[in-house]
């Protein structure tokens, strides 16, 4: 039965593996993703070695563009881009010009590759007095507004991703609910959200709050979702291997859907997303042998999702 709240169906995507430095396997990586039956592929352009010192290597961009065009030829496959993770618009004022330089160059790359959603991380700031924290939020609002104007000129939508800011309380980043308030204040059509549910859960595990309740506030802005599972627990015990973290359920594990305790049913029952939202799977390469199962499970979730 069709969801009566659903207008344009949600789309399914998956993040491609990082390519070799010469991008010789980029087309094959994308094709491997497309073979899973997804609608979109997220390109981790932060690892393409295209932007160097804030400038674009035109030869590397041409190589990436050719690989993306060939992989998409004859299909309806669409692309999104994940820009550099280090971009931090809540950073100290003297560093913000460099962040903006890299942001604008990486948006140029995304536009050239035919992406629509451009994912960037929410800011992180030292956990200090309230006035200092609020000043950092004001810097982020100002620079996101400027970035939104630039995104519009490039035909992009910036999707600001929910994060967690470490396990020891020395820094902070907006919870999903706080990010929703920030986007409402910015009120820019090209500035939207990426909800990474695992990141949000880990952040709220430290600061307190309910993931589904917070995400319900952010969902109307979320053109992009990062889908993977975890237990939303602090990674605050020394461990030797990833397998140990899995045993404890600690940290941002990027597990297949269903392995963790993310409250997917409650999220899907309470959140209303924008039409055409992308459910993009971020699956650890360790679990790639289960990628098809994860795509199928995510497709079932997307079919339940409420959109308008």
C-alpha positions as CSV (number, residue, x, y, z in Angstrom):
1,X,0.0,0.0,0.0
2,X,1.3,3.5,-0.9
3,X,2.1,5.7,2.1
4,X,-0.6,8.4,2.0
5,X,1.9,11.0,3.2
6,X,4.4,10.1,0.4
7,X,4.5,12.2,-2.8
8,X,7.8,11.8,-4.6
9,X,9.4,8.5,-3.5
10,X,12.6,8.5,-1.6
11,X,15.7,7.5,-3.5
12,X,18.4,4.9,-2.6
13,X,22.1,5.7,-2.8
14,X,25.4,4.2,-1.6
15,X,28.8,5.7,-1.1
16,X,31.5,4.5,-3.5
17,X,34.8,3.3,-2.2
18,X,37.8,5.6,-2.3
19,X,39.6,5.2,-5.7
20,X,43.2,4.8,-6.4
21,X,45.2,8.0,-6.6
22,X,45.2,8.0,-10.4
23,X,41.4,7.3,-10.3
24,X,41.9,4.3,-12.6
25,X,39.3,2.3,-10.7
26,X,36.8,5.0,-10.2
27,X,34.5,3.9,-13.0
28,X,34.6,0.3,-11.8
29,X,33.9,1.4,-8.2
30,X,30.8,3.3,-9.4
31,X,29.7,0.4,-11.6
32,X,29.9,-1.9,-8.5
33,X,27.6,0.4,-6.7
34,X,25.2,0.7,-9.6
35,X,25.0,-3.1,-9.9
36,X,23.3,-3.1,-6.4
37,X,20.3,-1.4,-7.9
38,X,20.7,2.0,-6.3
39,X,19.4,5.3,-7.8
40,X,22.4,7.5,-6.8
41,X,26.1,7.1,-5.9
42,X,27.8,9.4,-3.4
43,X,31.3,10.3,-4.5
44,X,33.9,11.0,-1.8
45,X,35.5,13.8,-3.8
46,X,37.5,14.7,-0.7
47,X,39.7,11.7,-1.5
48,X,40.0,12.3,-5.3
49,X,43.2,14.5,-5.1
50,X,41.5,17.1,-7.3
51,X,41.7,20.1,-5.0
52,X,45.3,20.9,-4.1
53,X,46.1,23.9,-1.9
54,X,42.6,25.3,-2.7
55,X,43.1,25.0,-6.5
56,X,41.7,22.5,-8.9
57,X,43.9,20.1,-10.8
58,X,42.2,20.3,-14.2
59,X,43.8,17.0,-15.5
60,X,42.6,15.1,-12.5
61,X,39.1,16.6,-12.7
62,X,38.9,15.7,-16.4
63,X,39.8,12.1,-15.5
64,X,37.1,12.0,-12.8
65,X,34.6,13.5,-15.1
66,X,35.3,11.0,-17.8
67,X,34.9,8.1,-15.4
68,X,31.7,9.4,-14.0
69,X,30.2,10.0,-17.4
70,X,31.1,6.6,-18.7
71,X,29.7,4.9,-15.6
72,X,26.5,6.8,-15.9
73,X,26.1,6.4,-19.7
74,X,22.8,4.8,-20.6
75,X,21.4,4.8,-17.1
76,X,19.4,7.1,-14.8
77,X,22.1,7.0,-12.2
78,X,22.6,10.3,-10.3
79,X,25.5,11.5,-8.2
80,X,26.0,13.4,-5.0
81,X,29.3,14.5,-3.6
82,X,30.9,14.5,-0.1
83,X,33.3,17.4,0.2
84,X,36.3,17.6,2.5
85,X,35.5,16.5,6.0
86,X,37.9,19.1,7.5
87,X,35.8,22.1,6.3
88,X,34.7,23.7,9.6
89,X,32.7,26.9,9.5
90,X,32.7,27.2,13.3
91,X,36.5,27.4,13.3
92,X,38.5,30.5,14.5
93,X,37.8,33.6,12.3
94,X,41.4,33.7,11.0
95,X,41.1,30.2,9.5
96,X,37.7,30.7,7.9
97,X,39.0,32.1,4.6
98,X,41.0,28.9,4.0
99,X,37.9,26.8,4.7
100,X,35.8,28.8,2.3
101,X,38.5,28.6,-0.4
102,X,38.5,24.8,-0.1
103,X,34.7,24.7,0.1
104,X,34.2,26.7,-3.1
105,X,36.8,24.7,-5.0
106,X,35.2,21.4,-3.9
107,X,31.8,22.7,-4.9
108,X,33.2,23.5,-8.4
109,X,34.3,19.9,-8.6
110,X,30.9,18.6,-7.5
111,X,29.1,20.7,-10.1
112,X,31.5,19.6,-12.9
113,X,30.8,16.0,-12.0
114,X,27.0,16.5,-12.3
115,X,26.2,16.2,-8.6
116,X,23.2,17.9,-7.0
117,X,23.5,17.3,-3.3
118,X,26.9,18.5,-1.8
119,X,27.5,17.0,1.7
120,X,29.6,19.0,4.1
121,X,30.1,18.5,7.9
122,X,28.5,20.7,10.5
123,X,31.0,22.8,12.4
124,X,32.9,21.8,15.5
125,X,34.0,24.2,18.2
126,X,35.8,24.0,21.6
127,X,33.4,23.5,24.5
128,X,33.7,26.8,26.2
129,X,31.6,29.6,27.7
130,X,28.1,30.1,26.1
131,X,29.1,33.4,24.5
132,X,32.0,31.7,22.8
133,X,29.9,28.8,21.5
134,X,27.2,31.2,20.3
135,X,29.8,33.3,18.5
136,X,30.9,30.2,16.7
137,X,27.3,29.4,15.6
138,X,27.0,32.9,14.3
139,X,30.1,32.5,12.2
140,X,28.8,29.3,10.8
141,X,25.4,30.9,9.9
142,X,27.1,33.8,8.2
143,X,29.5,31.6,6.1
144,X,26.8,29.0,5.3
145,X,24.6,31.9,3.9
146,X,27.5,33.0,1.7
147,X,28.1,29.4,0.6
148,X,24.4,29.0,-0.2
149,X,24.6,31.8,-2.7
150,X,27.6,30.1,-4.3
151,X,25.9,26.8,-4.3
152,X,22.9,28.2,-6.1
153,X,25.2,29.6,-8.8
154,X,26.5,26.1,-9.3
155,X,23.2,24.3,-9.2
156,X,24.0,22.6,-5.9
157,X,22.2,22.1,-2.6
158,X,24.5,22.0,0.4
159,X,23.5,19.3,2.8
160,X,25.0,20.0,6.3
161,X,25.7,16.7,8.0
162,X,25.1,16.0,11.7
163,X,28.2,15.0,13.5
164,X,29.6,14.0,16.9
165,X,32.5,15.9,18.4
166,X,34.6,13.3,20.2
167,X,34.1,11.3,23.3
168,X,35.7,13.5,26.0
169,X,33.6,16.7,26.0
170,X,36.4,19.1,24.9
171,X,34.5,20.1,21.8
172,X,30.9,20.2,20.5
173,X,28.9,20.2,17.3
174,X,25.1,20.8,16.8
175,X,22.7,18.1,17.8
176,X,20.0,17.4,15.1
177,X,17.6,19.7,16.8
178,X,20.1,22.5,17.1
179,X,21.0,22.1,13.5
180,X,17.4,22.4,12.6
181,X,17.1,25.7,14.5
182,X,20.3,26.9,12.7
183,X,18.9,26.1,9.3
184,X,15.6,27.7,10.1
185,X,17.5,30.9,11.1
186,X,19.6,30.8,7.9
187,X,16.5,30.3,5.8
188,X,18.4,29.7,2.6
189,X,16.9,27.5,-0.2
190,X,20.3,26.0,-1.0
191,X,21.3,25.1,2.6
192,X,19.7,21.9,3.8
193,X,20.7,18.9,6.0
194,X,22.2,15.5,5.9
195,X,21.0,13.4,8.8
196,X,23.6,10.9,9.8
197,X,21.6,8.9,12.3
198,X,24.6,7.2,13.9
199,X,26.4,10.5,14.3
200,X,23.3,12.1,15.9
201,X,22.9,9.1,18.3
202,X,26.5,9.3,19.4
203,X,26.3,13.1,19.9
204,X,23.1,12.7,22.0
205,X,24.5,9.8,23.9
206,X,27.0,12.3,25.3
207,X,24.9,15.4,25.7
208,X,21.5,13.7,26.4
209,X,18.3,13.7,24.3
210,X,16.2,11.4,22.2
211,X,17.4,10.6,18.6
212,X,13.9,10.2,17.0
213,X,12.6,13.4,18.6
214,X,15.6,15.4,17.5
215,X,15.5,14.0,14.0
216,X,11.8,14.8,13.6
217,X,12.8,18.4,13.9
218,X,15.5,18.2,11.3
219,X,13.8,15.9,8.9
220,X,11.9,18.6,6.9
221,X,15.3,20.1,6.0
222,X,17.0,16.8,5.2
223,X,17.5,16.3,1.5
224,X,20.1,13.7,2.2
225,X,20.4,10.9,4.8
226,X,23.4,8.7,5.7
227,X,22.2,5.3,6.5
228,X,24.2,2.8,8.5
229,X,23.8,1.3,11.9
230,X,25.5,1.6,15.3
231,X,24.7,1.5,19.0
232,X,25.2,5.2,19.5
233,X,27.8,4.6,22.2
234,X,30.9,6.5,23.2
235,X,34.2,5.0,22.0
236,X,35.8,5.7,25.3
237,X,37.5,2.5,26.2
238,X,40.9,1.6,24.6
239,X,40.5,-1.3,22.2
240,X,42.9,-3.1,19.9
241,X,40.8,-4.0,16.8
242,X,37.6,-3.0,15.0
243,X,36.3,-6.4,16.0
244,X,36.6,-5.4,19.6
245,X,34.6,-2.2,19.0
246,X,32.0,-4.3,17.3
247,X,31.8,-6.6,20.3
248,X,31.3,-3.7,22.6
249,X,29.1,-1.8,20.1
250,X,31.3,1.3,20.6
251,X,31.7,4.2,18.2
252,X,30.7,5.1,14.6
253,X,30.8,1.5,13.2
254,X,29.1,2.0,9.8
255,X,27.3,-1.4,10.2
256,X,24.7,-2.9,7.9
257,X,21.1,-1.8,8.7
258,X,19.7,-4.0,11.5
259,X,23.0,-4.8,13.2
260,X,22.7,-1.9,15.7
261,X,19.9,-0.4,17.8
262,X,19.0,2.7,15.8
263,X,15.3,3.2,16.3
264,X,14.4,3.0,12.6
265,X,10.8,2.2,13.1
266,X,10.2,5.2,15.3
267,X,12.2,7.4,13.0
268,X,10.2,6.3,10.0
269,X,6.9,6.7,11.9
270,X,7.6,10.2,13.1
271,X,9.8,11.9,10.5
272,X,8.5,13.7,7.4
273,X,11.3,14.2,4.8
274,X,11.4,16.4,1.7
275,X,10.2,14.8,-1.5
276,X,13.0,12.9,-3.3
277,X,15.2,12.6,-0.2
278,X,18.2,10.3,-0.7
279,X,18.7,7.4,1.7
280,X,22.4,7.1,1.1
281,X,24.1,4.0,2.6
282,X,27.6,4.5,4.1
283,X,28.7,1.0,4.6
284,X,32.1,0.1,6.0
285,X,34.2,-1.8,3.4
286,X,34.6,-4.5,6.1
287,X,30.9,-5.4,5.5
288,X,30.7,-4.8,1.8
289,X,29.9,-8.5,1.3
290,X,26.5,-7.7,2.8
291,X,26.0,-4.6,0.6
292,X,23.0,-6.1,-1.4
293,X,21.2,-7.0,1.8
294,X,21.8,-3.5,3.1
295,X,20.5,-2.0,-0.1
296,X,17.4,-4.2,0.1
297,X,16.7,-3.3,3.7
298,X,17.2,0.4,3.0
299,X,14.9,0.2,0.0
300,X,12.2,-1.2,2.3
301,X,12.8,1.7,4.8
302,X,12.6,4.3,2.0
303,X,9.4,2.8,0.7
304,X,7.9,3.4,4.2
305,X,9.3,6.9,4.5
306,X,6.9,9.9,4.7
307,X,7.7,12.7,2.3
308,X,6.1,15.8,1.2
